[in-house]
Amino acid sequence: MTGPLAPTPTIDLLRAAAELCGPVAQRLFAVLAEDYPASLERRPGQLLRAADASAADLDGLLAAAGVASMDDLRLLAAREVGLRLAEPDLRFTSREPRSEPRERSALRRMITAEEDNLRRTLADLQANGALEVAAAALLRARRRWVLGDLKSAGYATLLTSDLTSSMRDVFLVQPATGAAVNAISDAHADDALVVFSFRNYSGLTVDVAREFHALGASVIALTDSYTSPVCSFASHVLAVDTRSESPHHSPTAVAAAAHVLAALAAAGAKGAARRSRRRAEVFRSLGSYGLGRPASDADPGTLGSDGDASGPAAPAAGSPGEPGSPLRA
């Protein structure tokens, strides 16, 4: 496309919005107006770097101009000038030494792959009933243990946070031999263990699952294949699609499946709503919840989200009543 075109109603709206929003928005407008509408063919990230601005600044400018998104802005501009604007080039170059120029990954392809993972995983788990059966096993359990090693330790912490917001007797087993021994020693046949096991499969996770299985406890495995080592000892297998365009397995569907599992268990947990309200009250009284806003504005329904994660540390493995055991509501 050659040279900037004459001002249009949309560019005038953007100019007025930038004047209202301040210096950063004015820098953004200057970058957009420099070769408008050709500037809209650039990636949003390129525009932000050129203007030394943030995504929030761009969203604020668009909102002030009454435009929903960059895609909408591109459509408006195309209609006004009667030209077809090319989609932004979303390619990026990998710094992986083995990568060839032709192997450049596309951001859009990565996002599409993550969306496909999520949709496929949740659809399969709903179709085969695995989530409902696993949630029922958690509800029946006397105590619930959660374990994840390596990268999966983060998934285990998230699930523990979600479960403790609605249930008692939830224990996060730290991925260490001593904590695993304590958990196995204290476990009972009426307990349930949730494990996360993905490539490369942790030997500690498989060993703990084997010991819980030998006790007669229910073992719920979130894993990437029905042939993974932990499946030999699992009562319930939640198969999660972790394929990724990057060298690392995708966490998107893993986190979603764990969240849905916790939500289903909470839906059937007696006293879950009362426990959630009580936890919100305690967090507020300790000053660690609803930071920066009046206590009356805090939303008890957000327990188990980021606000919960910033609260007390997740419980470590141990017997109820011993140090390291979770608080009882």
C-alpha positions as CSV (number, residue, x, y, z in Angstrom):
1,M,0.0,0.0,0.0
2,T,1.4,3.4,-0.9
3,G,1.4,6.5,1.4
4,P,-1.1,7.7,4.0
5,L,-4.6,8.6,3.0
6,A,-6.7,11.6,3.8
7,P,-8.2,11.7,7.4
8,T,-11.3,9.6,7.9
9,P,-14.0,9.6,10.6
10,T,-12.3,6.7,12.3
11,I,-8.8,8.3,12.4
12,D,-10.5,11.5,13.7
13,L,-12.1,9.4,16.5
14,L,-8.8,7.9,17.4
15,R,-7.2,11.3,17.5
16,A,-9.8,12.7,19.9
17,A,-9.6,9.6,22.1
18,A,-5.8,9.9,22.3
19,E,-6.1,13.5,23.4
20,L,-8.4,12.4,26.2
21,C,-6.3,9.4,27.3
22,G,-2.9,11.1,27.6
23,P,0.7,11.0,26.3
24,V,1.0,7.2,25.9
25,A,-2.2,7.1,23.9
26,Q,-1.0,10.0,21.8
27,R,2.2,8.1,21.0
28,L,0.1,5.1,19.9
29,F,-2.1,7.4,17.8
30,A,1.0,8.8,16.1
31,V,2.3,5.3,15.2
32,L,-1.2,4.4,13.9
33,A,-1.6,7.6,11.9
34,E,1.9,7.7,10.4
35,D,0.9,5.5,7.5
36,Y,-2.7,4.8,8.2
37,P,-4.4,2.5,7.2
38,A,-1.2,0.5,6.3
39,S,-0.2,0.7,9.9
40,L,-3.1,-1.7,10.7
41,E,-1.4,-4.4,8.7
42,R,1.3,-4.5,11.4
43,R,1.1,-6.8,14.4
44,P,-0.3,-5.2,17.5
45,G,3.0,-6.1,19.3
46,Q,4.9,-4.1,16.7
47,L,2.7,-1.1,17.2
48,L,3.1,-1.3,21.0
49,R,6.9,-1.5,20.7
50,A,7.1,1.4,18.3
51,A,5.0,3.6,20.7
52,D,6.6,2.3,23.9
53,A,3.1,1.4,25.1
54,S,1.3,-1.6,26.7
55,A,-1.6,-3.7,25.6
56,A,-3.7,-2.0,28.3
57,D,-2.9,1.4,26.7
58,L,-4.0,0.1,23.3
59,D,-7.2,-1.3,24.7
60,G,-7.9,2.0,26.5
61,L,-7.4,4.0,23.3
62,L,-9.7,1.7,21.3
63,A,-12.4,1.7,24.0
64,A,-12.3,5.5,24.2
65,A,-12.7,5.6,20.4
66,G,-15.7,3.2,20.6
67,V,-13.9,0.4,18.8
68,A,-13.9,-3.1,20.3
69,S,-10.6,-4.5,19.0
70,M,-7.9,-4.1,16.4
71,D,-9.8,-6.5,14.1
72,D,-12.8,-4.2,14.3
73,L,-10.6,-1.1,13.6
74,R,-9.2,-2.9,10.6
75,L,-12.7,-3.6,9.2
76,L,-13.8,0.0,9.8
77,A,-10.7,1.4,8.0
78,A,-11.1,-1.0,5.1
79,R,-14.7,0.1,4.6
80,E,-13.8,3.8,4.8
81,V,-10.9,3.7,2.3
82,G,-12.4,1.1,0.0
83,L,-9.2,-1.0,0.2
84,R,-8.6,-4.5,1.5
85,L,-6.2,-4.6,4.3
86,A,-3.9,-7.6,4.7
87,E,-4.0,-9.6,7.9
88,P,-1.0,-8.9,10.2
89,D,1.9,-11.3,9.7
90,L,1.9,-13.3,12.9
91,R,5.0,-15.3,12.2
92,F,8.0,-15.3,14.5
93,T,11.4,-16.8,14.2
94,S,12.5,-19.5,16.6
95,R,15.9,-19.1,18.1
96,E,16.2,-22.9,18.4
97,P,19.5,-23.8,16.7
98,R,18.0,-26.7,14.9
99,S,15.3,-24.6,13.3
100,E,15.4,-23.9,9.6
101,P,13.9,-20.7,8.1
102,R,11.1,-22.8,6.7
103,E,10.2,-24.1,10.1
104,R,9.2,-20.7,11.5
105,S,6.1,-21.1,13.7
106,A,3.1,-18.9,13.4
107,L,1.4,-17.4,16.4
108,R,-2.0,-18.0,14.9
109,R,-1.1,-21.7,14.4
110,M,0.0,-22.0,18.0
111,I,-3.2,-20.4,19.3
112,T,-5.3,-22.6,17.1
113,A,-3.5,-25.7,18.4
114,E,-4.2,-24.7,22.0
115,E,-7.8,-24.1,21.3
116,D,-8.0,-27.5,19.6
117,N,-6.4,-29.2,22.6
118,L,-8.8,-27.6,25.0
119,R,-11.9,-28.4,22.9
120,R,-10.9,-31.9,22.1
121,T,-9.9,-32.8,25.6
122,L,-13.1,-31.4,27.3
123,A,-15.3,-32.9,24.7
124,D,-13.7,-36.4,25.1
125,L,-13.9,-36.2,28.9
126,Q,-17.5,-35.2,28.8
127,A,-18.4,-37.9,26.2
128,N,-16.8,-40.8,28.2
129,G,-18.0,-39.6,31.6
130,A,-14.5,-39.7,33.1
131,L,-14.8,-36.3,34.8
132,E,-18.1,-37.1,36.6
133,V,-16.9,-40.5,37.8
134,A,-13.6,-39.0,39.1
135,A,-15.4,-36.2,40.8
136,A,-17.6,-38.7,42.5
137,A,-14.6,-40.6,43.7
138,L,-13.2,-37.4,45.3
139,L,-16.5,-36.8,47.0
140,R,-16.6,-40.3,48.5
141,A,-13.0,-40.1,49.7
142,R,-12.2,-39.6,53.4
143,R,-9.1,-37.6,52.5
144,R,-7.9,-36.2,49.2
145,W,-4.2,-36.2,48.3
146,V,-2.8,-34.4,45.3
147,L,0.7,-34.9,43.7
148,G,2.6,-33.5,40.8
149,D,6.3,-33.6,40.1
150,L,8.5,-31.5,37.9
151,K,6.3,-29.2,35.7
152,S,3.2,-30.9,37.1
153,A,3.9,-29.5,40.6
154,G,2.2,-26.3,39.4
155,Y,-0.9,-28.2,38.3
156,A,-1.1,-30.0,41.7
157,T,-0.9,-26.7,43.5
158,L,-3.7,-25.2,41.5
159,L,-6.0,-28.2,42.0
160,T,-5.3,-28.2,45.7
161,S,-6.2,-24.6,45.9
162,D,-9.5,-25.2,44.1
163,L,-10.4,-28.3,46.1
164,T,-9.6,-26.7,49.5
165,S,-12.0,-23.9,48.8
166,S,-14.9,-26.3,49.0
167,M,-13.7,-29.5,50.8
168,R,-12.0,-30.5,53.9
169,D,-9.0,-32.9,54.2
170,V,-7.2,-32.0,51.1
171,F,-3.4,-32.5,51.2
172,L,-0.8,-31.4,48.7
173,V,2.0,-33.9,48.6
174,Q,5.3,-32.2,48.0
175,P,7.3,-33.9,45.2
176,A,10.0,-35.2,47.6
177,T,10.7,-38.6,48.9
178,G,10.1,-37.7,52.6
179,A,6.8,-36.1,51.9
180,A,5.8,-39.0,49.7
181,V,6.7,-41.5,52.5
182,N,4.6,-39.5,55.0
183,A,1.6,-39.5,52.6
184,I,1.8,-43.2,51.9
185,S,2.2,-44.0,55.6
186,D,-0.9,-41.9,56.5
187,A,-3.1,-42.9,53.6
188,H,-6.1,-45.2,54.0
189,A,-8.1,-47.3,51.6
190,D,-11.0,-44.8,51.7
191,D,-8.7,-42.0,50.5
192,A,-8.3,-40.7,46.9
193,L,-5.1,-39.6,45.2
194,V,-5.0,-37.2,42.2
195,V,-1.7,-37.4,40.3
196,F,-0.5,-35.4,37.3
197,S,1.9,-37.4,35.0
198,F,3.1,-36.2,31.7
199,R,6.2,-36.7,29.6
200,N,8.9,-37.2,30.8
201,Y,7.1,-39.3,33.4
202,S,8.2,-38.8,37.0
203,G,9.2,-42.1,38.7
204,L,8.2,-40.6,42.0
205,T,4.7,-40.0,40.8
206,V,4.3,-43.5,39.5
207,D,5.7,-45.0,42.7
208,V,3.3,-43.1,44.9
209,A,0.4,-44.0,42.7
210,R,1.4,-47.7,42.9
211,E,1.5,-47.6,46.7
212,F,-1.9,-45.9,47.0
213,H,-3.3,-48.4,44.6
214,A,-1.9,-51.2,46.7
215,L,-3.6,-49.7,49.7
216,G,-7.0,-49.9,47.9
217,A,-7.3,-46.1,47.6
218,S,-8.8,-44.5,44.5
219,V,-6.1,-43.1,42.1
220,I,-7.2,-40.4,39.7
221,A,-4.6,-39.8,37.0
222,L,-4.5,-36.8,34.7
223,T,-2.1,-37.9,32.0
224,D,-1.4,-37.6,28.3
225,S,-2.0,-41.1,27.2
226,Y,-3.8,-44.3,28.3
227,T,-0.4,-46.0,27.9
228,S,1.5,-43.8,30.3
229,P,3.1,-45.7,33.2
230,V,0.8,-44.3,35.9
231,C,-2.3,-45.8,34.2
232,S,-1.4,-49.2,35.5
233,F,-2.3,-48.0,39.0
234,A,-5.1,-45.6,38.2
235,S,-8.8,-46.2,39.0
236,H,-9.8,-43.3,36.9
237,V,-7.8,-41.9,33.9
238,L,-8.4,-38.4,32.6
239,A,-6.6,-38.3,29.2
240,V,-5.5,-34.8,28.3
241,D,-4.2,-33.6,25.0
242,T,-0.9,-31.9,25.5
243,R,0.4,-31.6,22.0
244,S,2.1,-28.3,21.3
245,E,3.9,-26.3,18.7
246,S,6.6,-25.6,21.2
247,P,9.2,-28.1,22.6
248,H,7.2,-28.3,25.9
249,H,3.9,-30.0,26.5
250,S,0.9,-27.7,26.5
251,P,-0.6,-26.9,29.9
252,T,-3.8,-25.4,28.5
253,A,-6.1,-28.5,28.6
254,V,-4.4,-29.8,31.8
255,A,-5.3,-26.8,33.8
256,A,-8.8,-26.7,32.4
257,A,-9.5,-30.4,33.1
258,A,-8.2,-30.0,36.7
259,H,-10.4,-27.0,37.2
260,V,-13.5,-28.7,35.8
261,L,-12.8,-31.7,38.1
262,A,-12.6,-29.5,41.1
263,A,-15.8,-27.6,40.1
264,L,-17.7,-30.8,39.7
265,A,-16.5,-32.1,43.1
266,A,-17.4,-28.8,44.7
267,A,-20.9,-28.9,43.1
268,G,-21.6,-32.1,45.0
269,A,-19.8,-31.3,48.2
270,K,-21.9,-30.8,51.3
271,G,-21.4,-27.4,52.9
272,A,-19.2,-26.2,50.0
273,A,-20.9,-22.8,49.8
274,R,-20.7,-22.3,53.5
275,R,-17.0,-23.2,53.5
276,S,-16.4,-20.8,50.6
277,R,-18.1,-18.0,52.5
278,R,-16.2,-18.7,55.7
279,R,-12.9,-18.8,53.9
280,A,-13.7,-15.4,52.3
281,E,-14.4,-14.0,55.7
282,V,-11.2,-15.3,57.1
283,F,-9.1,-14.0,54.2
284,R,-10.7,-10.6,54.7
285,S,-10.1,-10.6,58.4
286,L,-6.4,-11.5,57.8
287,G,-6.1,-8.6,55.3
288,S,-4.9,-11.0,52.6
289,Y,-8.0,-10.9,50.4
290,G,-9.6,-8.1,48.4
291,L,-6.4,-6.1,48.7
292,G,-6.8,-2.5,47.6
293,R,-10.6,-2.4,47.8
294,P,-13.2,-2.3,50.6
295,A,-13.9,-5.7,52.2
296,S,-17.6,-5.4,51.2
297,D,-16.5,-5.4,47.5
298,A,-14.6,-8.7,47.7
299,D,-16.3,-11.6,45.9
300,P,-16.5,-14.9,47.8
301,G,-17.1,-16.6,44.5
302,T,-13.6,-16.0,43.3
303,L,-12.0,-18.4,45.8
304,G,-9.6,-20.8,44.2
305,S,-8.6,-18.1,41.6
306,D,-5.6,-15.8,41.7
307,G,-6.9,-14.2,45.0
308,D,-6.9,-17.6,46.7
309,A,-3.5,-18.5,45.3
310,S,-2.0,-15.4,46.9
311,G,-3.3,-16.3,50.3
312,P,-1.9,-18.9,52.7
313,A,0.4,-21.5,51.3
314,A,-1.1,-24.8,50.1
315,P,-1.2,-27.5,52.7
316,A,1.7,-30.0,52.8
317,A,1.3,-33.7,53.2
318,G,0.6,-34.9,56.7
319,S,-2.0,-36.4,59.0
320,P,-4.9,-34.3,60.2
321,G,-4.0,-32.6,63.5
322,E,-0.3,-32.7,62.8
323,P,1.8,-29.7,61.7
324,G,1.5,-29.2,58.0
325,S,-2.2,-30.3,57.9
326,P,-4.8,-28.1,56.3
327,L,-7.0,-25.8,58.4
328,R,-10.5,-27.2,59.0
329,A,-13.5,-25.0,58.4
